[in-house]
Amino acid sequence: MCRRQVYFIPARYGRLMHGEFHPEKENLIMNKDRIAGAVKEFRGSVKATIGKATGDAKLEADGKADKVEGKFQNAVGGLEDALKN
């Protein structure tokens, strides 16, 4: 007889596989400001790198500005998370 192996996949963000909910783990999800800030920071980093590689000073400056703006937005989101708890 062949037995089937069962693998356990760990739950993330407070929700277990079979529908249980743990509210103390639910706050691991970042708010929208932190996600948008991280995306903006990454996009700025890419722009700055491309601007530096191509020698385009304006694109590099725009990328650095976007990166700083993303860091600030991410910090605001982190502050909101800290105040929420």
LOTORTI-326805 format. One record per residue: residue in one letter; chain; x, y, z of N, C-alpha, C, O in turn. Coordinates in Angstrom, 3 decimals, m for minus. Atoms other than C-alpha are relative to their C-alpha. Example, Ala and Ser with C-alpha at 12.3 -4.5 7.8 and 13.67 -1.06 7.14 Angstrom:
BEGIN
residu A | chaine A | n.east 0.890 | n.north m1.190 | n.up 0.000 | ca.east 12.300 | ca.north m4.500 | ca.up 7.800 | c.east 0.900 | c.north 1.200 | c.up 0.000 | o.east 1.936 | o.north 1.181 | o.up 0.665
residu S | chaine A | n.east m0.820 | n.north m1.190 | n.up m0.060 | ca.east 13.670 | ca.north m1.060 | ca.up 7.140 | c.east m0.770 | c.north 1.090 | c.up 0.730 | o.east m0.261 | o.north 2.198 | o.up 0.899
REM end
This chain:
BEGIN
residu M | chaine A | n.east 0.814 | n.north m1.181 | n.up 0.000 | ca.east 0.000 | ca.north 0.000 | ca.up 0.000 | c.east 0.866 | c.north 1.257 | c.up 0.000 | o.east 1.873 | o.north 1.341 | o.up 0.703
residu C | chaine A | n.east m0.747 | n.north m1.252 | n.up 0.085 | ca.east 1.213 | ca.north 3.434 | ca.up m0.852 | c.east m0.700 | c.north 1.047 | c.up 0.873 | o.east m1.906 | o.north 1.270 | o.up 0.767
residu R | chaine A | n.east 0.561 | n.north m1.056 | n.up m0.854 | ca.east 0.740 | ca.north 6.160 | ca.up 1.727 | c.east 0.363 | c.north 1.352 | c.up m0.569 | o.east 1.467 | o.north 1.553 | o.up m1.074
residu R | chaine A | n.east m0.218 | n.north m1.347 | n.up 0.473 | ca.east 0.413 | ca.north 9.752 | ca.up 0.768 | c.east 0.635 | c.north 0.823 | c.up 1.117 | o.east 0.179 | o.north 0.774 | o.up 2.260
residu Q | chaine A | n.east m0.615 | n.north m0.853 | n.up m0.999 | ca.east 2.712 | ca.north 12.184 | ca.up 2.559 | c.east m0.753 | c.north 1.322 | c.up 0.065 | o.east m1.137 | o.north 1.888 | o.up m0.958
residu V | chaine A | n.east 0.699 | n.north m1.254 | n.up m0.207 | ca.east 1.060 | ca.north 15.234 | ca.up 4.039 | c.east 1.019 | c.north 1.015 | c.up 0.489 | o.east 1.727 | o.north 0.781 | o.up 1.469
residu Y | chaine A | n.east m0.925 | n.north m1.052 | n.up m0.380 | ca.east 3.070 | ca.north 18.425 | ca.up 4.218 | c.east m0.767 | c.north 1.126 | c.up 0.682 | o.east m1.882 | o.north 1.465 | o.up 0.286
residu F | chaine A | n.east 0.609 | n.north m1.119 | n.up m0.711 | ca.east 2.304 | ca.north 21.237 | ca.up 6.633 | c.east 0.581 | c.north 1.289 | c.up m0.562 | o.east 1.799 | o.north 1.466 | o.up m0.602
residu I | chaine A | n.east m0.427 | n.north m1.307 | n.up 0.483 | ca.east 2.456 | ca.north 24.710 | ca.up 5.164 | c.east m0.285 | c.north 0.999 | c.up 1.111 | o.east m1.431 | o.north 1.128 | o.up 1.543
residu P | chaine A | n.east 0.225 | n.north m0.932 | n.up m1.112 | ca.east 2.984 | ca.north 27.359 | ca.up 7.864 | c.east m0.923 | c.north 1.141 | c.up m0.386 | o.east m0.905 | o.north 1.619 | o.up m1.520
residu A | chaine A | n.east 0.941 | n.north m1.104 | n.up 0.229 | ca.east 0.327 | ca.north 30.025 | ca.up 8.194 | c.east 0.747 | c.north 1.320 | c.up 0.077 | o.east 1.771 | o.north 1.437 | o.up 0.749
residu R | chaine A | n.east m0.613 | n.north m1.322 | n.up m0.025 | ca.east 1.159 | ca.north 33.641 | ca.up 7.604 | c.east m1.059 | c.north 1.043 | c.up 0.284 | o.east m2.231 | o.north 0.879 | o.up m0.054
residu Y | chaine A | n.east 0.836 | n.north m1.172 | n.up m0.233 | ca.east m0.298 | ca.north 36.923 | ca.up 8.744 | c.east m1.249 | c.north m0.296 | c.up 0.814 | o.east m2.293 | o.north 0.319 | o.up 0.601
residu G | chaine A | n.east 1.078 | n.north 0.205 | n.up m0.948 | ca.east m2.523 | ca.north 35.496 | ca.up 11.425 | c.east m1.097 | c.north m0.928 | c.up m0.459 | o.east m2.008 | o.north m1.204 | o.up 0.322
residu R | chaine A | n.east 1.049 | n.north 0.895 | n.up 0.476 | ca.east m4.637 | ca.north 33.186 | ca.up 9.295 | c.east 0.584 | c.north m1.394 | c.up m0.157 | o.east 1.592 | o.north m1.583 | o.up m0.838
residu L | chaine A | n.east m0.458 | n.north 1.373 | n.up 0.097 | ca.east m4.229 | ca.north 29.457 | ca.up 9.668 | c.east m0.681 | c.north m0.690 | c.up m1.170 | o.east m1.655 | o.north m0.179 | o.up m1.724
residu M | chaine A | n.east 0.503 | n.north 0.703 | n.up 1.176 | ca.east m4.901 | ca.north 26.916 | ca.up 6.954 | c.east m1.471 | c.north m0.395 | c.up 0.136 | o.east m2.206 | o.north m0.379 | o.up m0.851
residu H | chaine A | n.east 1.358 | n.north 0.499 | n.up m0.166 | ca.east m8.161 | ca.north 25.674 | ca.up 8.449 | c.east m0.955 | c.north 1.048 | c.up 0.557 | o.east m1.952 | o.north 0.705 | o.up 1.191
residu G | chaine A | n.east 0.954 | n.north m1.050 | n.up m0.298 | ca.east m9.771 | ca.north 29.037 | ca.up 9.072 | c.east 0.112 | c.north 0.663 | c.up 1.355 | o.east m0.637 | o.north 1.600 | o.up 1.631
residu E | chaine A | n.east m0.147 | n.north m0.672 | n.up m1.286 | ca.east m8.601 | ca.north 29.922 | ca.up 12.577 | c.east 0.640 | c.north 1.364 | c.up m0.211 | o.east 1.336 | o.north 1.589 | o.up m1.202
residu F | chaine A | n.east m0.482 | n.north m1.361 | n.up 0.128 | ca.east m7.717 | ca.north 33.544 | ca.up 13.168 | c.east 0.655 | c.north 0.418 | c.up 1.308 | o.east 0.098 | o.north 0.202 | o.up 2.384
residu H | chaine A | n.east m0.711 | n.north m0.496 | n.up m1.177 | ca.east m5.176 | ca.north 35.052 | ca.up 15.561 | c.east 0.209 | c.north 1.504 | c.up m0.164 | o.east 1.100 | o.north 1.917 | o.up m0.907
residu P | chaine A | n.east m0.090 | n.north m1.442 | n.up 0.209 | ca.east m5.676 | ca.north 38.829 | ca.up 15.864 | c.east 1.346 | c.north 0.590 | c.up 0.406 | o.east 1.732 | o.north 1.630 | o.up m0.128
residu E | chaine A | n.east m1.290 | n.north m0.560 | n.up m0.395 | ca.east m2.315 | ca.north 39.358 | ca.up 17.587 | c.east 1.034 | c.north m0.128 | c.up m1.110 | o.east 2.029 | o.north 0.596 | o.up m1.104
residu K | chaine A | n.east m0.911 | n.north 0.138 | n.up 1.125 | ca.east m0.580 | ca.north 38.197 | ca.up 14.408 | c.east m0.490 | c.north 0.770 | c.up m1.219 | o.east 0.247 | o.north 0.899 | o.up m2.196
residu E | chaine A | n.east 0.573 | n.north m0.694 | n.up 1.141 | ca.east m2.845 | ca.north 40.166 | ca.up 12.080 | c.east 0.717 | c.north 1.314 | c.up m0.283 | o.east 0.738 | o.north 1.758 | o.up m1.430
residu N | chaine A | n.east m0.635 | n.north m1.300 | n.up 0.209 | ca.east m0.905 | ca.north 43.413 | ca.up 12.597 | c.east 1.375 | c.north m0.112 | c.up m0.662 | o.east 2.100 | o.north 0.880 | o.up m0.732
residu L | chaine A | n.east m1.252 | n.north 0.143 | n.up 0.727 | ca.east 2.088 | ca.north 41.985 | ca.up 10.727 | c.east m0.097 | c.north 0.558 | c.up m1.420 | o.east 0.922 | o.north 0.765 | o.up m2.079
residu I | chaine A | n.east 0.198 | n.north m0.525 | n.up 1.338 | ca.east 0.580 | ca.north 43.308 | ca.up 7.506 | c.east 0.297 | c.north 1.499 | c.up 0.007 | o.east m0.184 | o.north 2.228 | o.up 0.874
residu M | chaine A | n.east m0.350 | n.north m1.418 | n.up 0.080 | ca.east 2.012 | ca.north 46.673 | ca.up 6.476 | c.east m1.179 | c.north 0.790 | c.up m0.557 | o.east m1.988 | o.north 0.269 | o.up m1.325
residu N | chaine A | n.east 1.076 | n.north m0.826 | n.up 0.544 | ca.east m0.324 | ca.north 49.549 | ca.up 5.775 | c.east 0.366 | c.north 0.497 | c.up m1.396 | o.east 1.476 | o.north 0.262 | o.up m1.875
residu K | chaine A | n.east m0.178 | n.north m0.403 | n.up 1.396 | ca.east m0.704 | ca.north 51.128 | ca.up 2.342 | c.east 1.144 | c.north 0.989 | c.up m0.185 | o.east 1.818 | o.north 0.966 | o.up m1.215
residu D | chaine A | n.east m1.098 | n.north m0.966 | n.up 0.118 | ca.east 1.768 | ca.north 53.956 | ca.up 3.028 | c.east 1.355 | c.north m0.703 | c.up m0.032 | o.east 2.243 | o.north m0.308 | o.up m0.788
residu R | chaine A | n.east m1.288 | n.north 0.711 | n.up m0.023 | ca.east 4.570 | ca.north 51.520 | ca.up 3.824 | c.east 0.233 | c.north m0.745 | c.up m1.304 | o.east 1.354 | o.north m0.776 | o.up m1.813
residu I | chaine A | n.east m0.154 | n.north 0.734 | n.up 1.261 | ca.east 3.915 | ca.north 49.448 | ca.up 0.722 | c.east 0.293 | c.north 0.974 | c.up m1.141 | o.east 1.207 | o.north 0.751 | o.up m1.935
residu A | chaine A | n.east m0.219 | n.north m0.992 | n.up 1.058 | ca.east 3.652 | ca.north 52.487 | ca.up m1.554 | c.east 1.378 | c.north 0.646 | c.up 0.136 | o.east 2.043 | o.north 0.912 | o.up m0.865
residu G | chaine A | n.east m1.324 | n.north m0.585 | n.up m0.219 | ca.east 6.777 | ca.north 53.965 | ca.up 0.026 | c.east 1.113 | c.north m0.933 | c.up m0.442 | o.east 2.095 | o.north m0.495 | o.up m1.041
residu A | chaine A | n.east m1.016 | n.north 0.963 | n.up 0.413 | ca.east 8.757 | ca.north 50.784 | ca.up m0.536 | c.east 0.067 | c.north m0.108 | c.up m1.523 | o.east 1.149 | o.north m0.220 | o.up m2.098
residu V | chaine A | n.east 0.027 | n.north 0.057 | n.up 1.467 | ca.east 7.635 | ca.north 50.655 | ca.up m4.170 | c.east 0.649 | c.north 1.249 | c.up m0.587 | o.east 1.437 | o.north 1.160 | o.up m1.529
residu K | chaine A | n.east m0.554 | n.north m1.257 | n.up 0.501 | ca.east 8.508 | ca.north 54.324 | ca.up m4.701 | c.east 1.517 | c.north 0.052 | c.up 0.228 | o.east 2.264 | o.north 0.553 | o.up m0.612
residu E | chaine A | n.east m1.430 | n.north 0.032 | n.up m0.291 | ca.east 11.891 | ca.north 53.824 | ca.up m3.043 | c.east 0.741 | c.north m0.909 | c.up m0.983 | o.east 1.818 | o.north m0.559 | o.up m1.466
residu F | chaine A | n.east m0.614 | n.north 0.926 | n.up 0.958 | ca.east 12.673 | ca.north 50.836 | ca.up m5.274 | c.east 0.037 | c.north 0.610 | c.up m1.395 | o.east 1.050 | o.north 0.534 | o.up m2.090
residu R | chaine A | n.east 0.063 | n.north m0.617 | n.up 1.321 | ca.east 11.527 | ca.north 52.672 | ca.up m8.396 | c.east 1.026 | c.north 1.131 | c.up m0.118 | o.east 1.657 | o.north 1.293 | o.up m1.162
residu G | chaine A | n.east m1.000 | n.north m1.066 | n.up 0.006 | ca.east 13.716 | ca.north 55.646 | ca.up m7.447 | c.east 1.413 | c.north m0.542 | c.up m0.084 | o.east 2.272 | o.north 0.037 | o.up m0.749
residu S | chaine A | n.east m1.313 | n.north 0.628 | n.up 0.061 | ca.east 16.679 | ca.north 53.365 | ca.up m6.919 | c.east 0.325 | c.north m0.465 | c.up m1.410 | o.east 1.448 | o.north m0.298 | o.up m1.885
residu V | chaine A | n.east m0.194 | n.north 0.462 | n.up 1.378 | ca.east 16.216 | ca.north 51.857 | ca.up m10.369 | c.east 0.249 | c.north 1.191 | c.up m0.926 | o.east 1.137 | o.north 1.146 | o.up m1.777
residu K | chaine A | n.east m0.184 | n.north m1.194 | n.up 0.832 | ca.east 15.861 | ca.north 55.308 | ca.up m11.958 | c.east 1.391 | c.north 0.605 | c.up 0.189 | o.east 2.051 | o.north 0.981 | o.up m0.780
residu A | chaine A | n.east m1.317 | n.north m0.576 | n.up m0.281 | ca.east 19.006 | ca.north 56.576 | ca.up m10.232 | c.east 1.107 | c.north m0.858 | c.up m0.602 | o.east 2.082 | o.north m0.328 | o.up m1.135
residu T | chaine A | n.east m1.010 | n.north 0.896 | n.up 0.557 | ca.east 20.982 | ca.north 53.527 | ca.up m11.311 | c.east 0.054 | c.north 0.116 | c.up m1.525 | o.east 1.137 | o.north 0.163 | o.up m2.109
residu I | chaine A | n.east 0.035 | n.north m0.140 | n.up 1.459 | ca.east 19.835 | ca.north 53.830 | ca.up m14.935 | c.east 0.550 | c.north 1.364 | c.up m0.410 | o.east 1.288 | o.north 1.473 | o.up m1.389
residu G | chaine A | n.east m0.520 | n.north m1.335 | n.up 0.304 | ca.east 20.547 | ca.north 57.560 | ca.up m14.902 | c.east 1.505 | c.north 0.074 | c.up 0.143 | o.east 2.178 | o.north 0.716 | o.up m0.663
residu K | chaine A | n.east m1.456 | n.north 0.008 | n.up m0.200 | ca.east 24.034 | ca.north 56.980 | ca.up m13.549 | c.east 0.690 | c.north m0.799 | c.up m1.101 | o.east 1.746 | o.north m0.397 | o.up m1.588
residu A | chaine A | n.east m0.606 | n.north 0.851 | n.up 1.022 | ca.east 24.745 | ca.north 54.206 | ca.up m16.065 | c.east m0.012 | c.north 0.665 | c.up m1.372 | o.east 0.920 | o.north 0.492 | o.up m2.158
residu T | chaine A | n.east 0.100 | n.north m0.643 | n.up 1.307 | ca.east 23.575 | ca.north 56.275 | ca.up m19.031 | c.east 0.598 | c.north 1.400 | c.up m0.020 | o.east 0.737 | o.north 2.004 | o.up m1.083
residu G | chaine A | n.east m0.563 | n.north m1.343 | n.up m0.066 | ca.east 25.089 | ca.north 59.531 | ca.up m17.815 | c.east m1.048 | c.north 1.092 | c.up m0.030 | o.east m0.719 | o.north 2.253 | o.up m0.276
residu D | chaine A | n.east 1.097 | n.north m0.966 | n.up 0.004 | ca.east 21.696 | ca.north 61.248 | ca.up m17.605 | c.east m0.157 | c.north 0.561 | c.up 1.419 | o.east m0.708 | o.north m0.096 | o.up 2.302
residu A | chaine A | n.east m0.002 | n.north m0.602 | n.up m1.331 | ca.east 22.033 | ca.north 63.625 | ca.up m14.657 | c.east m1.417 | c.north 0.278 | c.up 0.496 | o.east m1.688 | o.north 0.145 | o.up 1.689
residu K | chaine A | n.east 1.378 | n.north m0.300 | n.up m0.409 | ca.east 18.334 | ca.north 64.587 | ca.up m14.650 | c.east m0.707 | c.north m1.265 | c.up 0.480 | o.east m1.385 | o.north m1.242 | o.up 1.507
residu L | chaine A | n.east 0.621 | n.north 1.258 | n.up m0.401 | ca.east 17.158 | ca.north 60.969 | ca.up m14.500 | c.east 0.575 | c.north m0.490 | c.up 1.329 | o.east m0.156 | o.north m1.003 | o.up 2.176
residu E | chaine A | n.east m0.628 | n.north 0.404 | n.up m1.261 | ca.east 19.655 | ca.north 60.231 | ca.up m11.736 | c.east m0.523 | c.north 0.835 | c.up 1.165 | o.east m0.800 | o.north 0.299 | o.up 2.237
residu A | chaine A | n.east 0.519 | n.north m0.886 | n.up m1.053 | ca.east 18.478 | ca.north 63.257 | ca.up m9.722 | c.east m1.460 | c.north m0.322 | c.up 0.315 | o.east m1.858 | o.north m0.341 | o.up 1.480
residu D | chaine A | n.east 1.400 | n.north 0.379 | n.up m0.220 | ca.east 14.820 | ca.north 62.304 | ca.up m10.229 | c.east m0.089 | c.north m1.305 | c.up 0.787 | o.east m0.928 | o.north m1.449 | o.up 1.676
residu G | chaine A | n.east m0.009 | n.north 1.276 | n.up m0.711 | ca.east 15.605 | ca.north 58.786 | ca.up m9.064 | c.east 0.350 | c.north 0.170 | c.up 1.463 | o.east m0.278 | o.north m0.432 | o.up 2.335
residu K | chaine A | n.east m0.386 | n.north m0.242 | n.up m1.398 | ca.east 17.343 | ca.north 60.018 | ca.up m5.936 | c.east m1.125 | c.north 0.694 | c.up 0.765 | o.east m1.364 | o.north 0.394 | o.up 1.935
residu A | chaine A | n.east 1.121 | n.north m0.690 | n.up m0.649 | ca.east 14.405 | ca.north 62.336 | ca.up m5.189 | c.east m1.138 | c.north m0.975 | c.up 0.292 | o.east m1.731 | o.north m0.934 | o.up 1.370
residu D | chaine A | n.east 1.044 | n.north 1.013 | n.up m0.225 | ca.east 11.920 | ca.north 59.475 | ca.up m5.627 | c.east 0.378 | c.north m0.940 | c.up 1.144 | o.east m0.473 | o.north m1.338 | o.up 1.939
residu K | chaine A | n.east m0.463 | n.north 0.892 | n.up m1.053 | ca.east 14.026 | ca.north 57.299 | ca.up m3.358 | c.east m0.176 | c.north 0.641 | c.up 1.381 | o.east m0.623 | o.north m0.016 | o.up 2.321
residu V | chaine A | n.east 0.168 | n.north m0.715 | n.up m1.277 | ca.east 14.028 | ca.north 59.920 | ca.up m0.585 | c.east m1.482 | c.north 0.124 | c.up 0.347 | o.east m1.878 | o.north m0.056 | o.up 1.499
residu E | chaine A | n.east 1.442 | n.north m0.114 | n.up m0.214 | ca.east 10.289 | ca.north 60.469 | ca.up m1.034 | c.east m0.592 | c.north m1.336 | c.up 0.465 | o.east m1.457 | o.north m1.364 | o.up 1.341
residu G | chaine A | n.east 0.466 | n.north 1.326 | n.up m0.404 | ca.east 9.697 | ca.north 56.709 | ca.up m0.753 | c.east 0.411 | c.north m0.348 | c.up 1.420 | o.east m0.371 | o.north m0.934 | o.up 2.169
residu K | chaine A | n.east m0.447 | n.north 0.250 | n.up m1.374 | ca.east 11.786 | ca.north 56.472 | ca.up 2.418 | c.east m0.859 | c.north 0.769 | c.up 0.992 | o.east m1.222 | o.north 0.251 | o.up 2.048
residu F | chaine A | n.east 0.835 | n.north m0.809 | n.up m0.887 | ca.east 9.767 | ca.north 59.301 | ca.up 3.945 | c.east m1.393 | c.north m0.595 | c.up 0.135 | o.east m1.928 | o.north m0.683 | o.up 1.240
residu Q | chaine A | n.east 1.343 | n.north 0.583 | n.up m0.045 | ca.east 6.439 | ca.north 57.712 | ca.up 3.001 | c.east 0.006 | c.north m1.311 | c.up 0.782 | o.east m0.945 | o.north m1.599 | o.up 1.509
residu N | chaine A | n.east m0.128 | n.north 1.239 | n.up m0.755 | ca.east 7.621 | ca.north 54.375 | ca.up 4.399 | c.east 0.107 | c.north 0.301 | c.up 1.502 | o.east m0.476 | o.north m0.407 | o.up 2.323
residu A | chaine A | n.east m0.129 | n.north m0.374 | n.up m1.409 | ca.east 8.601 | ca.north 56.096 | ca.up 7.658 | c.east m1.334 | c.north 0.476 | c.up 0.572 | o.east m1.660 | o.north 0.170 | o.up 1.719
residu V | chaine A | n.east 1.328 | n.north m0.452 | n.up m0.448 | ca.east 5.169 | ca.north 57.766 | ca.up 7.889 | c.east m0.896 | c.north m1.212 | c.up 0.256 | o.east m1.615 | o.north m1.259 | o.up 1.254
residu G | chaine A | n.east 0.788 | n.north 1.220 | n.up m0.194 | ca.east 3.531 | ca.north 54.364 | ca.up 7.440 | c.east 0.432 | c.north m0.765 | c.up 1.239 | o.east m0.409 | o.north m1.314 | o.up 1.951
residu G | chaine A | n.east m0.489 | n.north 0.660 | n.up m1.203 | ca.east 5.749 | ca.north 52.897 | ca.up 10.147 | c.east m0.464 | c.north 0.713 | c.up 1.260 | o.east m0.787 | o.north 0.075 | o.up 2.262
residu L | chaine A | n.east 0.492 | n.north m0.779 | n.up m1.142 | ca.east 4.761 | ca.north 55.712 | ca.up 12.492 | c.east m1.484 | c.north m0.264 | c.up 0.231 | o.east m1.929 | o.north m0.387 | o.up 1.373
residu E | chaine A | n.east 1.428 | n.north 0.307 | n.up m0.136 | ca.east 1.087 | ca.north 55.055 | ca.up 11.769 | c.east m0.204 | c.north m1.378 | c.up 0.610 | o.east m1.084 | o.north m1.568 | o.up 1.449
residu D | chaine A | n.east 0.084 | n.north 1.346 | n.up m0.577 | ca.east 1.624 | ca.north 51.361 | ca.up 12.529 | c.east 0.311 | c.north 0.013 | c.up 1.485 | o.east m0.350 | o.north m0.659 | o.up 2.278
residu A | chaine A | n.east m0.394 | n.north m0.060 | n.up m1.413 | ca.east 3.354 | ca.north 52.215 | ca.up 15.797 | c.east m1.081 | c.north 0.666 | c.up 0.843 | o.east m1.323 | o.north 0.252 | o.up 1.977
residu L | chaine A | n.east 1.054 | n.north m0.675 | n.up m0.745 | ca.east 0.569 | ca.north 54.580 | ca.up 16.844 | c.east m1.267 | c.north m0.835 | c.up 0.089 | o.east m2.035 | o.north m0.715 | o.up 1.043
residu K | chaine A | n.east 1.184 | n.north 0.857 | n.up 0.003 | ca.east m2.095 | ca.north 52.036 | ca.up 15.925 | c.east 0.080 | c.north m1.061 | c.up 1.109 | o.east m0.939 | o.north m1.462 | o.up 1.671
residu N | chaine A | n.east m0.170 | n.north 1.041 | n.up m1.036 | ca.east m0.649 | ca.north 49.500 | ca.up 18.366 | c.east 0.109 | c.north 0.596 | c.up 1.325 | o.east 0.257 | o.north m0.121 | o.up 2.314
REM end
